[in-house]
Amino acid sequence: MGGNPTGDDAPLVILSMREAAYHLPEVPDAPARPVATTTDALADMLGEAVREEVIMTIVGVPDGRTGVAGAVA
């Protein structure tokens, strides 16, 4: 906490989506929305005390680096 290691277990969430999904003009806060919603869900499930320890990483996958139904998407 605060840059110091603790013995506490902290939830780590990694969300991977196509990069373009984070740059939609109709969703100006696209990265912030899943971070806030996922953190809220974890706090609801595991208790409010865990909120400050949730670590969430968003990975944007560039076009051509994923596959759907056996073809590069």
C-alpha positions, -999 to +999 in steps of 0.1 A: +000+000+000+013+034-009+043+019-027+051-006+001+046-043-001+020-059+022+010-094+032-025-088+020-040-105-011-051-080-037-074-087-066-056-084-100-078-080-130-065-079-166-089-069-193-079-075-229-099-060-257-092-047-292-075-013-290-102+004-311-128-002-284-110+023-261-111+051-287-148+052-296-159+089-299-193+081-285-177+067-253-152+093-242-143+076-209-141+040-223-111+029-202-124+044-170-159+028-172-148-009-170-122+000-143-148+017-121-175-010-127-152-039-121-138-023-090-173-017-077-182-054-084-152-067-066-159-045-036-195-057-035-184-093-037-153-093-014-160-063+009-154-026+007-120-030+024-106-046-009-115-015-030-082+003-023-062-028-032-078-037-066-053-036-094-067-034-129-047-035-161-063-027-195-045-043-225-054-029-259-048-054-286-040-038-320-059-048-351-045-079-367-033-094-334-064-114-325-083-142-342-120-150-346-132-183-359-098-193-372-090-160-390-070-130-380-094-102-370 
